[in-house]
């Protein structure tokens, strides 16, 4: 059984995280470009319907950016030792979500070229969208190097208690969603899929936060029961 070392994302995970961060900034830049267009072309012309469409498009694009940013932090987290960097890296999605709509909210409510009805409807919609974009970008359970190191240690202890070889577990590498690793390569959740194998530490390094598949845990627990005890277990 391998000893737990300080967590470090694998080069593959860092590369994927970098790609996700690039996607996030592209989405945020697009959202801000839509916002600028709406401010320049739609507010001054009092085009309510188009303004609502623009607000929805900006909200959706901002949320996409925040989603990619959160995924990148799960794959390649920062350390809690630098509190300021830890906070801003994990909560950047919330700040960007607000920024993608805040100037538009201000411009709508301060504009003298649109009607009161447009201000009420479009301004209210933009304010709600801004709040939604900000909340969706909040990371309520931020990943960190320290957190992953602790989780790996706990997972190694769990594996040991189930007689699972923590140096040889499996995880899907074909884009399958989820954060599980598996003790058996014939588990129904990964059977027939492209797999990688290695230590629990490597599973974390490649996938981010991981945990043992419940089906594999049950199978390991059953197979680890001493033979004399198995005979006493009633058959279902």
C-alpha positions in Angstrom: 0.0 0.0 0.0 1.4 3.4 -1.0 2.0 6.2 1.5 0.2 9.4 1.0 2.2 12.3 -0.4 1.3 15.9 -0.9 -1.2 16.1 -3.8 0.1 17.3 -7.1 -2.0 17.3 -10.3 -0.7 15.2 -13.1 0.7 17.0 -16.3 -2.4 15.7 -18.1 -4.8 17.2 -15.5 -2.9 20.5 -15.5 -3.1 20.6 -19.3 -6.8 20.0 -19.2 -7.3 22.6 -16.5 -5.4 25.1 -18.6 -7.7 24.3 -21.5 -10.8 24.8 -19.3 -9.5 28.1 -18.1 -9.0 29.3 -21.6 -12.6 28.2 -22.5 -13.8 30.1 -19.4 -12.1 33.3 -20.4 -13.4 33.0 -24.0 -16.9 32.6 -22.7 -16.5 35.6 -20.4 -15.1 37.8 -23.1 -18.0 36.8 -25.4 -20.4 37.7 -22.6 -18.8 41.1 -22.1 -18.8 41.7 -25.9 -22.5 41.0 -25.9 -23.0 43.3 -23.0 -21.1 46.1 -24.8 -23.3 45.6 -27.9 -26.4 45.7 -25.8 -25.3 48.9 -24.1 -24.4 50.7 -27.3 -27.1 49.5 -29.7 -30.1 48.2 -27.7 -30.4 50.5 -24.7 -30.2 53.7 -26.6 -32.8 52.5 -29.1 -35.2 51.3 -26.4 -35.4 47.8 -27.9 -37.0 45.8 -25.0 -37.4 42.4 -26.6 -33.8 42.4 -28.0 -32.5 43.6 -24.7 -34.2 40.6 -22.9 -32.7 38.2 -25.5 -29.3 39.8 -25.0 -29.6 39.5 -21.2 -30.5 35.8 -21.4 -27.6 35.2 -23.8 -25.1 37.0 -21.6 -26.3 35.0 -18.5 -26.0 31.7 -20.3 -22.5 32.5 -21.6 -21.3 33.8 -18.2 -22.5 30.5 -16.6 -20.7 28.5 -19.2 -17.5 30.3 -18.3 -18.0 29.8 -14.6 -18.6 26.1 -15.1 -15.4 25.7 -17.0 -13.5 27.7 -14.4 -14.8 25.4 -11.6 -13.8 22.3 -13.5 -10.3 23.6 -13.9 -10.0 24.2 -10.2 -11.1 20.7 -9.4 -8.4 19.3 -11.7 -5.6 21.7 -10.6 -6.4 23.2 -7.3 -4.3 25.8 -5.5 -3.0 25.8 -1.9 -4.8 27.2 1.1 -1.5 28.6 2.3 -1.9 31.7 0.2 -5.3 32.8 1.4 -5.9 35.6 -1.0 -4.9 33.6 -4.1 -7.0 30.6 -2.8 -10.0 32.8 -2.4 -9.8 34.7 -5.7 -8.9 31.6 -7.8 -11.9 29.7 -6.5 -14.4 32.6 -6.5 -13.4 34.3 -9.8 -16.4 32.8 -11.5 -18.7 34.7 -9.1 -16.9 38.0 -9.7 -16.9 37.5 -13.5 -20.6 36.5 -13.5 -21.5 39.8 -11.8 -19.1 41.9 -14.0 -20.6 40.4 -17.2 -23.9 42.2 -16.3 -23.3 44.9 -13.8 -22.4 47.7 -16.3 -25.6 46.9 -18.2 -27.7 47.0 -15.1 -26.3 50.5 -14.3 -26.7 51.8 -17.8 -30.3 50.6 -18.0 -31.3 52.3 -14.7 -29.4 55.5 -15.4 -30.4 55.9 -19.1 -32.5 58.9 -20.1 -33.3 57.5 -23.5 -35.6 54.6 -22.6 -39.1 54.5 -21.1 -39.9 53.7 -17.5 -41.5 50.5 -18.6 -38.3 49.4 -20.3 -36.3 50.4 -17.3 -38.5 48.3 -15.0 -38.7 45.2 -17.2 -35.2 45.1 -18.7 -33.5 46.5 -15.6 -35.2 44.0 -13.4 -34.4 41.1 -15.7 -30.7 42.3 -15.9 -30.5 42.5 -12.1 -31.9 39.0 -11.7 -29.6 37.7 -14.3 -26.6 39.3 -12.7 -27.5 37.8 -9.3 -28.0 34.4 -11.0 -24.6 34.6 -12.8 -22.9 35.6 -9.6 -24.4 32.9 -7.4 -23.8 30.2 -10.1 -20.1 31.2 -10.1 -19.6 30.8 -6.4 -17.5 27.8 -5.4 -19.2 26.5 -2.2 -16.8 23.6 -1.7 -13.4 24.8 -3.1 -10.7 22.3 -3.8 -7.2 22.7 -2.5 -4.0 20.8 -2.4 -4.4 20.3 1.4 -7.9 19.0 1.0 -7.0 16.5 -1.7 -4.0 15.3 0.3 -6.3 14.6 3.3 -8.9 12.9 1.1 -6.3 10.7 -0.4 -5.1 9.6 3.0 -8.6 8.8 4.0 -9.2 6.9 0.8 -6.0 4.9 1.3 -7.2 3.9 4.8 -10.6 2.9 3.4 -8.9 0.7 0.8 -6.7 -0.9 3.4 -9.7 -1.8 5.6 -11.3 -3.5 2.6 -8.1 -5.3 1.5 -8.1 -3.2 -1.7 -4.7 -2.6 -3.3 -4.5 1.2 -3.2 -1.7 1.0 -5.7 -3.9 -0.6 -8.4 -7.3 0.9 -8.8 -9.1 1.9 -12.0 -10.8 4.9 -13.5 -12.5 5.7 -16.8 -10.5 7.9 -19.2 -13.0 8.0 -22.1 -14.8 11.2 -20.9 -17.2 9.3 -18.6 -18.6 11.7 -16.0 -18.2 11.2 -12.3 -15.3 11.2 -9.8 -15.2 7.5 -8.9 -12.4 5.1 -9.0 -12.9 1.4 -9.0 -11.3 -1.6 -7.2 -12.3 -4.0 -10.0 -11.9 -3.5 -13.8 -15.0 -5.5 -14.4 -17.3 -3.2 -12.4 -20.5 -2.6 -14.3 -19.9 1.1 -14.4 -16.6 0.9 -16.3 -16.8 -2.5 -18.0 -16.0 -2.2 -21.6 -14.7 1.4 -21.2 -11.2 2.8 -21.7 -9.5 2.6 -18.3 -6.4 3.8 -16.6 -5.0 2.2 -13.5 -2.6 3.1 -10.8 -2.6 4.3 -7.2 -5.4 6.2 -5.5 -3.0 9.1 -5.5 -2.7 8.9 -9.3 -6.5 8.8 -9.6 -6.7 12.1 -7.8 -3.8 13.5 -9.8 -5.6 12.6 -13.1 -9.2 13.2 -12.2 -9.3 15.6 -9.2 -11.3 14.6 -6.2 -12.2 10.9 -6.3 -13.9 8.3 -4.2 -14.3 4.6 -4.2 -17.2 3.2 -6.3 -19.9 2.0 -3.9 -20.4 -1.2 -5.9 -16.7 -2.0 -5.8 -16.7 -1.2 -2.0 -19.6 -3.7 -1.4 -17.8 -6.4 -3.5 -14.5 -5.8 -1.8 -16.2 -6.0 1.7 -17.9 -9.2 0.7 -14.8 -10.8 -0.6 -12.7 -9.8 2.4 -15.0 -11.7 4.8 -13.0 -14.7 6.2 -14.1 -18.1 4.7 -15.3 -19.4 8.1 -17.5 -16.4 8.5 -18.9 -16.6 4.9 -20.4 -20.0 5.7 -22.5 -18.4 8.5 -23.8 -15.6 6.2 -27.3 -16.6 5.0 -27.7 -16.8 1.2 -30.1 -14.4 -0.4 
